[in-house]
Amino acid sequence: MLPSLENALSISLTPDEAVVLFEFVRRFSDTDTLSIEDQAEERALWNLCCVFEKHLNLPMEGSYADILKMARERLRDE
């Protein structure tokens, strides 16, 4: 079950994961290009995916497509 819209989801990252992910996102922000420049970025993204899977408890079939569609709609700029 997804957390309600009123609640925030807190996740934990190691300091190394945070630095590597920050650089990955900063580079994307500067270039509009997603690319892995170091295997550590790949590892940090895999670790982040595992954290999301653990905390979100999303169904991977059935209503998942609807959940993703609604989440994208809420996050888009108006």
TIVOLO-694066 format. One line per field, with one value per residue: residue number from 1; x, y, z of N, C-alpha, C in turn. Coordinates in nm, 4 decimals, decimal comma. Atoms other than C-alpha are relative to their C-alpha. Last residue first. Layout:
BEGIN
k: c(NUM	...)
n_x: c(X	...)
n_y: c(Y	...)
n_z: c(Z	...)
ca_x: c(X	...)
ca_y: c(Y	...)
ca_z: c(Z	...)
c_x: c(X	...)
c_y: c(Y	...)
c_z: c(Z	...)
***
This chain:
BEGIN
k: c(78	77	76	75	74	73	72	71	70	69	68	67	66	65	64	63	62	61	60	59	58	57	56	55	54	53	52	51	50	49	48	47	46	45	44	43	42	41	40	39	38	37	36	35	34	33	32	31	30	29	28	27	26	25	24	23	22	21	20	19	18	17	16	15	14	13	12	11	10	9	8	7	6	5	4	3	2	1)
n_x: c(0,1320	0,0248	-0,0275	-0,1344	-0,0119	0,0884	-0,0601	-0,1153	0,0499	0,0618	-0,1068	-0,0703	0,0853	0,0016	-0,1251	0,0221	0,1349	0,0908	-0,0754	0,0305	0,0843	0,0908	0,1236	0,0856	0,0232	0,0784	0,1372	0,0613	0,0305	0,1149	0,1164	0,0285	0,0548	0,1361	0,0825	0,0213	0,0887	0,1320	0,0558	0,0782	-0,0817	-0,1411	-0,0820	-0,1038	-0,0240	-0,0396	0,1207	-0,0152	-0,0819	0,0587	0,1214	-0,0455	-0,0511	0,1159	0,0758	-0,0759	0,0056	0,1303	-0,0002	-0,0927	0,0524	0,1123	-0,0556	-0,0604	-0,1314	-0,1109	-0,1364	-0,0909	-0,1406	-0,0712	-0,1253	-0,1172	-0,0356	-0,0624	0,0966	0,0268	-0,0754	0,0841)
n_y: c(-0,0402	-0,1435	-0,0883	-0,0613	-0,0891	-0,1150	-0,0885	-0,0645	-0,1042	-0,1069	-0,0765	-0,0714	-0,1118	-0,0967	-0,0761	-0,1425	-0,0478	0,0280	-0,0074	0,1182	-0,0195	0,1148	-0,0346	-0,0958	0,0364	0,1235	-0,0302	-0,0753	0,0965	0,0782	-0,0861	-0,0071	0,1303	0,0065	-0,0893	0,0634	0,1139	-0,0584	-0,0381	0,1118	0,0822	-0,0295	0,0514	0,0950	0,1000	0,1313	0,0693	0,0445	-0,0880	-0,1341	0,0044	0,0109	-0,1319	-0,0863	0,0568	-0,0307	-0,1445	-0,0298	0,0546	-0,0780	-0,1352	0,0062	0,0266	-0,1222	-0,0203	0,0229	-0,0234	0,1085	-0,0234	0,1267	0,0092	0,0502	-0,0936	-0,1190	-0,1006	-0,0975	-0,1247	-0,1190)
n_z: c(0,0531	-0,0124	0,1151	-0,0058	-0,1160	0,0182	0,1010	-0,0626	-0,0907	0,0795	0,0640	-0,1080	-0,0416	0,1105	0,0004	-0,0244	-0,0291	0,1111	0,1248	0,0804	0,1178	0,0088	0,0700	-0,0689	-0,1400	-0,0014	0,0427	-0,1098	-0,1069	0,0463	-0,0166	-0,1434	-0,0393	0,0539	-0,0821	-0,1306	0,0228	0,0260	-0,1296	-0,0503	-0,0879	0,0258	-0,1094	0,0382	-0,1036	0,0487	0,0470	0,1392	0,0840	-0,0036	0,0826	0,1383	0,0393	0,0242	0,1114	0,1214	0,0222	0,0600	0,1354	0,0833	0,0179	0,0941	0,1335	0,0534	-0,0598	0,0914	-0,0474	0,0338	-0,0327	-0,0106	0,0740	-0,0708	-0,1060	0,0575	0,0438	-0,1046	0,0069	0,0000)
ca_x: c(0,1165	0,4489	0,4186	0,4346	0,0625	0,0266	0,3309	0,1885	-0,1472	0,0165	0,2404	-0,0526	-0,2548	0,0286	0,0758	-0,2940	-0,2480	0,1163	0,4163	0,2080	0,3958	0,5264	0,6731	0,9404	1,1266	1,0955	1,2113	1,5170	1,6003	1,5761	1,8112	2,0662	2,0444	2,0920	2,3946	2,5448	2,5001	2,6535	2,9454	3,0046	3,1152	2,9942	2,6401	2,4421	2,1222	2,1407	1,9585	2,3079	2,3164	2,0287	2,1561	2,4994	2,3411	2,1386	2,4466	2,6559	2,3883	2,3604	2,7354	2,7377	2,4267	2,5443	2,8772	2,7027	2,4909	2,1304	1,8207	1,4644	1,1810	0,8406	0,6340	0,2749	-0,0140	-0,0345	-0,1025	0,1740	0,1289	0,0000)
ca_y: c(2,2416	2,0722	1,6980	1,5210	1,4494	1,3118	1,0879	0,9454	0,8795	0,6924	0,4901	0,3806	0,2924	0,0821	-0,0869	-0,1825	-0,5220	-0,6179	-0,5216	-0,4341	-0,1707	-0,2381	0,1153	0,0730	-0,2429	-0,1825	0,1766	0,0668	-0,1957	0,0675	0,2920	0,0111	-0,0522	0,3210	0,3332	0,0281	0,1839	0,5083	0,3135	0,1549	0,4956	0,7282	0,5953	0,8120	1,0109	1,3186	1,6464	1,8015	2,0128	1,8449	1,5022	1,5875	1,7044	1,3809	1,1588	1,3835	1,3702	0,9929	0,9480	1,1819	1,0270	0,6707	0,7530	0,9154	0,6018	0,6453	0,6188	0,6597	0,8674	0,8642	1,1735	1,1556	1,3720	1,1868	0,8641	0,6060	0,3440	0,0000)
ca_z: c(-1,4246	-1,3671	-1,3512	-1,0135	-0,9690	-1,3221	-1,2778	-0,9536	-1,1231	-1,4134	-1,1800	-0,9613	-1,2728	-1,4165	-1,0772	-1,0600	-1,2211	-1,1963	-0,9859	-0,6802	-0,4840	-0,1333	-0,1186	0,1497	0,0446	-0,3297	-0,2854	-0,0850	-0,3476	-0,6235	-0,4264	-0,3988	-0,7734	-0,8371	-0,6038	-0,7767	-1,1223	-1,0041	-0,8522	-1,1937	-1,3199	-1,5940	-1,6165	-1,8537	-1,8319	-2,0538	-1,9872	-1,9578	-1,6388	-1,4554	-1,5634	-1,4223	-1,0981	-1,0760	-1,1135	-0,8858	-0,6143	-0,6573	-0,5980	-0,2974	-0,1410	-0,1992	-0,0310	0,2677	0,3053	0,2108	0,4248	0,3058	0,4424	0,2756	0,3380	0,4464	0,3198	-0,0105	0,1757	0,1812	-0,0883	0,0000)
c_x: c(0,0144	-0,1349	-0,0246	0,0298	0,1338	0,0122	-0,0838	0,0676	0,1156	-0,0465	-0,0563	0,1090	0,0665	-0,0849	0,0006	0,1282	-0,0056	-0,1372	-0,0852	0,0737	-0,0343	-0,0979	-0,1010	-0,1349	-0,1044	-0,0382	-0,0876	-0,1449	-0,0678	-0,0418	-0,1274	-0,1257	-0,0376	-0,0669	-0,1452	-0,0911	-0,0342	-0,1030	-0,1377	-0,0618	-0,0888	0,0930	0,1454	0,0784	0,1042	0,0242	0,0323	-0,1269	-0,0055	0,0752	-0,0636	-0,1195	0,0441	0,0445	-0,1164	-0,0741	0,0717	-0,0173	-0,1321	-0,0063	0,0881	-0,0532	-0,1101	0,0584	0,0548	0,1294	0,0996	0,1384	0,0811	0,1454	0,0594	0,1208	0,1288	0,0449	0,0747	-0,1011	-0,0288	0,0881)
c_y: c(0,0896	0,0320	0,1465	0,0960	0,0726	0,0988	0,1247	0,0958	0,0739	0,1144	0,1173	0,0878	0,0830	0,1212	0,1059	0,0833	0,1496	0,0529	-0,0390	0,0118	-0,1324	0,0142	-0,1143	0,0246	0,0902	-0,0395	-0,1243	0,0333	0,0686	-0,1017	-0,0732	0,0830	0,0004	-0,1327	-0,0014	0,0859	-0,0684	-0,1103	0,0646	0,0313	-0,1106	-0,0858	0,0273	-0,0396	-0,0977	-0,0917	-0,1358	-0,0566	-0,0363	0,0953	0,1378	-0,0056	-0,0006	0,1397	0,0920	-0,0504	0,0363	0,1493	0,0313	-0,0478	0,0833	0,1390	-0,0074	-0,0214	0,1325	0,0096	-0,0354	0,0368	-0,1226	0,0334	-0,1380	-0,0044	-0,0402	0,0985	0,1220	0,1025	0,0879	0,1247)
c_z: c(-0,1192	-0,0611	0,0350	-0,1134	0,0026	0,1147	-0,0208	-0,0976	0,0673	0,0897	-0,0792	-0,0598	0,1089	0,0356	-0,1096	-0,0019	0,0151	0,0382	-0,1201	-0,1331	-0,0653	-0,1158	-0,0056	-0,0676	0,0654	0,1422	0,0046	-0,0348	0,1183	0,1067	-0,0426	0,0262	0,1477	0,0335	-0,0483	0,0875	0,1322	-0,0217	-0,0164	0,1356	0,0548	0,0833	-0,0358	0,1245	-0,0508	0,1197	-0,0615	-0,0623	-0,1488	-0,0919	-0,0078	-0,0954	-0,1462	-0,0438	-0,0372	-0,1235	-0,1296	-0,0256	-0,0698	-0,1447	-0,0917	-0,0287	-0,1053	-0,1401	-0,0529	0,0790	-0,1088	0,0515	-0,0369	0,0271	0,0221	-0,0913	0,0715	0,1058	-0,0511	-0,0509	0,1204	0,0000)
***
